[in-house]
Amino acid sequence: MEERYLEEQAPATAFGMNHDKASIIERINPDEIVELLRRRLMGQIQNPQTLVWEKVPSLKENAISEIGAWDLTNLILSVSNSNTSLSKLDDKTIRKRAYGITETAVHMMISNWDEYKVTNRAQIRFIAEIMYSLTFITLKMADAEGIRKMIMGMYSESRNISGFEEQKKSLLRRK
């Protein structure tokens, strides 16, 4: 299931296709990964045959409540969007922001432990690691304009290929 998700989310290459910047930017969509994280935090896995989310008894130990999962994934959404991905951030800013979001998540879990169904410190650490990793990796896409440069490169390549194809067609017409 996760492999299919990655294939669906990977941006199509510019080779042989006409893409404009807007269509590439639209592909940077965090909704599916955030939904996957939300469901996993609640101890659910999607049945590949029925596509229904089901609770898994073996995941119950680290699962949190629905409201807790929603609150924590909403924190991730603050950085997991196309605007952030297209930003230019330095490593210090990225680390500071990832730590801040993780710290907020930990405070929220401690303050709302009963409502979030947090039962032990290991559970808090487990969720904090997930929050930090996803936030850090998401923000790293904006490190030194990484995604922005990739999109501009794809756009430029697409224009070059389109121009070459047009040039080739015009040469063939002259003969």
N, C-alpha and C positions, 0 to 999 in steps of 0.2 A: 504493500500500500504506500509506504513512504517513498519507494523507488518511483512509483507512478507519479506521486506528488512532485518529486524533484524534476522528472521529465516534463511535466506540465508547466512548472514554474520557470524552467530554464528559458531564457530569452532565445528566440530563433536567431540563427546567424544571418548576417546581412547578405551572404553569398547567394546570388541568384534570386533575391527577393527584394521587393521595393518596400522599405520601411521608412516611416518618418519618425522623428524624435518622439512625438506624442505616443505612438503605438508602443515604442520600446519602454517609455516611462510608465505606461499603463501596466506593463508586465511586472513592475516592482510593486507587488501587492502583498502585504503581510497578513491579510485576513485568514488565509488557510493555515499558515503556520501558527498563528495566534489561536485559532480555533482548535488545532491539534494539541497545542500546549494546554489550553483550557480543559479539554476533555481528558488528557493524560493526568493533569493535576487532580481531577475528580476520580481517577482510577478507571477510566473507560478506554476501550479500544473499539475501533469501527470494524464490524463484521464485514469481510470482503465480499461475501455473497449478497447480503441484504442491505449493506451500507448503513445499518442501524448501529448506533453507539451502544455498547454493552458494558456493564460493570464487570470487572474481573476480580474475583475474590482474592487472588494472590497479590493484587495491587492495593488492597484495602488499607494496609498498614501505613502507607505514605499518602493516601488520598486525602484531599480536603473537601470542604463543602462547595456547593455551586457558587455561593456568594463570594467565598474566598478565592475561588478560581477566577471568577469574573473580575474581582477587584485587582488581583495580582496581574492578570493579563492586560488589564487596562493600563497598568503602568508600562508594560512592554510596548503597547500601542503608541505611547508618547514619543518613542524613538523609532519604532518599526514602521516607517512610512516612506514614501518616495521622496518627500521633501528632505528628510534626514539623509537618505541614501545619496542624494544628489548634492549634499552640502560638502563643504571643505572643512574638515576637522583635523586637528593635530592630535597626536597620541596622548598628550597630557589631558586635553579636554575630554577625549574618549574615555580614558580611565576614570577620571573624576565623575563623569556622568554615569557610567556603568556602576561605579561604587555607590553613588547617590541613590540610584534607583533600587539597587540591592538593599541598601540600608533602610530605605523607606519600606520596602517589602517586608523586611525583618520586623521593623517597628509595627507595621500593620498586623503581622501574624501574632506578635506578642500581645498587642492591645486587643485584638479580636479573636483570641485563641479559641474561645468557646464557640463563637459563631462560625469560625472558619474550620472547626473540628481539628485543630492542631492538638496533638496528644503528647508530643515529646520533642526534645531539643534536636534529635537527629532529623526529624521531619523538617524542622525549620532550616537546618543546615542544607539538607537535600534540596529544598525548594530555593533557598538562597543561591546555591551553586547553579541551578538551572536559570534563574533570573539573571545572574551575573553573566553567565556564558552567552545566553541569547542576546542580552543587551550589548555586551562587548563586541560580539561578532557582527551584530547588526550595525553598530556604530563604526566598526572597522571598515565597512564598505565605503564610508565617507572619508577614510583616512587618505590624505593627499589627493583628494578628488578621484579616487579609484573608479567608482561607478560612472561618474561624470565623464572621465576620460575614456572609459570603455565604450560608453554610448556614443560619444563624439567620434571615436574611432570606427565604430560600426556604421554610423551615419555617413562618415566620410568614405568608407569602403563601399558602402551601398551606392553612393553617388558616383564613385569612380567606376564601379562595375556597370552601372546603368549607362554612364557616358561612353564606356568602351563598347557596350552592346549597340548603342545608337550609332557610334562611329563605324562599327563593323557592318551594320545594316546599310548605311549610306555608301560605303565602299562597294558592297555587293550590288547595289542598285545601279552604280555607274558602269559596271562591266557589261 
